[in-house]
Structures are given as structure tokens and as C-alpha cells.
Amino acid sequence: MAAQAAPPAASSPATISLPADFEIVSQDRRLKQKTTLPTATPPPLGVLASFTGTFAGTGFNLIFRPNNGPHGTTFLNPVNPPPPTAPSENVLELNLTTETLSFSNPLGSVPNRGLGTQEDIFLNGVPYVQAIADVTNPDTGKADGKPSDIHFEPGLWMHVPATTSDPVLGESLARMASIPHGTTINAQSLEPTSSIAGPPTIPAVDITPFVINNPSAKIKFVSQNASDTATPRLPQDLTKFIAAGTITQATLTDPNTVLRNDNKGKTITKTTVFTVSTTPSAPELGGGTANIAFLLGQPVGTTSGSSGPNASAVQMSATFWVEEVQHKIKVPVFKPGQPPLKIAAPSPHPGARVPTFVVHPPHEITQPKTITVTSTQIQYSQMVFLNFAGLTWPHVSVATLIPQKALRVPASAFN
């Protein structure tokens, strides 16, 4: 797959505004009229300590959504049968995307009270805001279109300490979020306990719909064929995208192809991976989704015109790869007293986004010197299951994100 063209930069990231000194703490001592409160050490964040500042990057989004006929989505090339007759009761929408993922400061010490033999626990976490824009350009087949916002998500990432009584559970993570379409999620996983030396192994993901409650009964749709130009899909004609290497049969068959391609040419020295889910496997407890009435719909036949869910989000899982990427940057001749230098990392492949480093050498550089620096990269692959028309329809979003602000290089890099 050829590299995507560098998309237009977003004007500004979505952010959360909290007072600079905001910190949640237990009120027990204060309410017992203790005038001097001890300074409490905030609980650990675990892997969430890497979620700091703002990350930005590019991705790919695929969603099957309902179509309701003459007043719904129309197509340049007529489709047969016409919507909403099955199998044209859906639209496969494809989006080349840009994204910002902004994290606020940690919340502090969030008390959860235990009952009986279960002692109190103290959580910590980071608020976040995710904003995604579509930059698909049917005229060029590239990700260079004018950004058009398609997703906004405020939420919390929380680190939950281990409990030994009720429940008996190791350290865990929880992602809680609200989606404007009318869904809220609570997704959980156990805290990862180790890292992988080197790059991630990113598995394939399948977007083929299946019969509700029967994942093995898959039903493939013509819109999953990249070369077909008369299907209920947007964009319909992928010829230019295939030529540009931005949307291909490989990325329709397995959207995680985008993530693997993003890593080509990069030196990834360490990876921490975890998967949060609204239906986590044992021993994890809890989690789930909640939908507004419109998404849930009414059972078929209960009222005139009722046809079941309009796209009920029944499950969400998301795998995150938090990676340490190594870069070699060349520092030019430098004399003490000069302002710090801003140096972009070398591009691993055409069109790749790379971090920028603020370099202030601790001594004179008499001839260009190559130093080794590192940055954090976040990759994710998210799968949402939407139920409508008797099927479960996979909705997949993937992205590769790097720090938006320039990273300061420590003096030790010049040793």
C-alpha cells in the first residue's frame, strides 16, 4: 500500500479545561474537622502514565450504517436492488481520517468505598477528548480533502488497584466514554504486566457482518469488493484510491493493514499492548454499553413500521499498542548561547507523520552530530458491533498517533 499524502493540519485540538490545581482527594479528614491535611501521594497510573499531552495522526474508519430508502443516502451509480430492499438496506462508509487525542492532567486520588472485608481503594486516571475528521478526497483518491468533523468523544481512562476480597481481581483499566450518536460505554481490561521488546504483532480484523448472536454465520456484501463501482458504499468508485494506495482491497479485507503499513521503516524498541472491552472475559467483571431509544428501536411488528434497532451499539472492544519509537536525528553545528533547535525526525516512509524535537546541546557542537532520541506512539484498533436488520455489523476504526508538541531532548542524549 502506498503512503497517504500528508493531510491538512487541524487548526487546534479538542481539549478539556480543568483548573490547574484540580485534584480529587478523600474528604474524610476534612469532614472530621482535621485542620491540617497530610499530602497524599496520588495512586499509580500504570500504563496510563503514557497518556499525557496531545497526540495527533491519521487513520481509517469503516462503518456499515442503515439506509432508509428514497430519503436516505443516494448514490451516483444506481444500486440494485434500490434501498432499503436487502441487501441494499445498508451503506458501507469509508473515511480516511485525521485525529487528535488530548489528555488532561491526572485526577488524583478517587476513593471507592468497600463493604465488609473489602477495604477502600483509590483510583487515578486521566480525562481525554478525541476528535476525528474525515479528509477523504474522491477527486484525488488521497487523504487531502478539507477536514470535516465526524466524531467527538469525551471520556475517562481510569486505573483501578487490585482487590483481594470483593472482587478478587488484579490491577485493571477502565475506559468510560460518551458518543454523540447516543451511546455510552464502560470498557475494561486487566492492567498489562509486561512489555514486548520490539514492534507489535498486529492481528487481522474482519469487517464481514454476521447473523445476530451467531458470529460464525457471516454474510459478505458486494460493498466489501473494492473493484465494484455500483454498490451501496461511499465512496462508490475506489479506482483513484486503489491507484493512490489509500483504500485498497487489502484495507477493506483487514483494516489493521493500515497500522502495519504505518510502522514500516520505524524502529520500535518496546510495545505495551492491552485490549479493553465492554464484555471483558473472566476474571474481569462489569462493563457494558447503553443506547438511547432511537438506536434501540422497537421489536419488529410491535408498532406500525417498527423494524427493530436503528443501529444499537451492543459491544465495543479496542486494542491499544503503546510503543517506544527510536529516531536518529542529526544536530548541526551549535554554539552555546544560541536558541534551542527544532529538528524533525527522519521520515520512515513517504507521507509519514514524524515527531519534532527541541534540541539544546549542553556543549558546543563543532561538526554535525547524530544522536538517538525516542518518542511515544499510540496505535489502536477499535471494533464496535452495531445491530440492525437482523445482522451484527462491524464498525472498525484504526489510527496511528504521535505527540503533537515538540519533545525536549535530554542532555544525556549527547553522552
Salt bridges, closest charged atoms under 4 A:
ASP28 OD1 - ARG113 NH2 2.90
GLU93 OE1 - ARG65 NE 2.80
ASP120 OD2 - ARG113 NH1 3.04
GLU153 OE1 - HIS151 NE2 2.98
GLU153 OE2 - ARG175 NH2 2.85
GLU171 OE1 - HIS159 NE2 2.81
GLU191 OE1 - HIS159 NE2 3.82
ASP206 OD2 - LYS218 NZ 3.40
ASP254 OD2 - ARG260 NH2 2.66
GLU364 OE2 - LYS335 NZ 3.05
